[in-house]
């Protein structure tokens, strides 16, 4: 005789075997506990099981090989559930793959898991002041979200005095480092040429402008857009006179220093007739006398 065994825990059919003959009653067979000689029916399909209950075999749903995702009333994922024999999914138990571990507060939208709430935990951001200038970088903490002074963006690099314009970092100020300019006094008169250093900016006494040309200006003054001459007519005349004197002195020095050396070179390399040398020297002397007279006239002094 064939016996059909079932689990003592779930009562599901687990297999069959030959019955042993009763040693006391040879015409009878031994039927142990959790066994029956009633043949179970064939399973009708997948995910089914046969259980023996109240003397009959009954087919039930078997989802024990599946794990359901449990959601709350707002469809947020709350955990996983393993089915017991005969259990069917409830409305809050979804027969879908669990959400990815990188999805923050996963929520079921009807077809897939989505991020139910945006998270910025561990993200790097920047703090800006009320004028949107960069203050420092930081990491968002649990539950912290971007706001007016905590923005989600990379730390600015290569930007002078970085300022956030709402979408990107821009230079909050002009970088004048290395730019040439001029220093002027409180009345605008030129003092000296300067070069701006890092973080230094133009102000009332440090301006971005080409220096005044010393050949054009004697007492230059900055009028806000250009250099203007402030020297008097007498000062201008005196400067012109001094320049003329300096030019004459330079010519005299040239005659005394340069011409003798040039003469020696000409005699040595070109074979100048020595008989003509006195005339050459006489011409040079006359030139020097003329320049000396011109110097006396221009300077207004007398030579004794």
Steps between C-alpha positions, in 0.01 A plus 500: 500500500622853421501758778504877443694701756441861607697744714419502872546881492325613184305186410620533142561191290868407509514158328389136492630161615404133530304417812641246741297183582358487848700226677206424726241498225673383184200592286524863610749782441653742742403866442729726704416852611498772232429245229189392316402247240288765326670601180547879457387671179741637242602866540305732272792736433807687622526640853256246638520240777276215627419481870319229692235640731190345658555177311519654153766643273461872414695709253629835634718788375871461573700826482773407744765541231408865460569810708254786498578868551282656765387862458304735724185693413711753305684226307832556681706185537498363856660155467490150357260213573535125447171319434375200692339206325152591383547876542421738215632860463312776674447841343810635677717202401650550155640214297788706360876515536620691808614860443868575443691580816605835350142622467421734788161431663374287206143540391297284260347706219299211359764374260838560665679619810574870512674723750220601730694780661814674381803458721815705515667319789876488440482720191757776477368853476600859560395766745445849360427828676202730451674653196565154348875511556670169578571441872614137523410144399319243716322163498122475527385315810206263542177681418675820393393651170631786283374847585588863433844475658574127459523404134568169329798566276872437467756717674605788271851479356693756299238768564600828662277580799241241385134599499199277426276639223231236545645243262879536504794667672606836359770746599351720768770761448756593235843353562752785470799296617802592284320787324705821472360828617589830658507636850368855540460729798173628639500782246557264206866583437716215370730339757635175355432190290360202691407137439190367677546196724250223580168626642604864447253713307497848349392782730522877524881499514577185297373517143511283188669728247815525291759722666534854363773545238780705657566660160143631491426585862688694766244493778234246393168476681226236453164657418307173526548386142835635379820679600500880476787746532486729801838670472505879437634659181814606686554142623452362150750752358753418770472127431538555125808715567654236723435233239678710237796547733517129566496427126790740435702354787446156356632612160807654664566180693471308175761719334738453792453126541377343178665695219863443610448127509329507162787706359761253620303213342475683167874574493586140582250320274448735206840666466389864528766746381662635818551835329121545517477422871563862614209618291277226638597589854446870426146424372430299815623786718279749316200271552576486871536878517165545326328260741660674799378836378153358447507358853592841643221662307237248605604489863529879518838479676843642405821306460812660634 
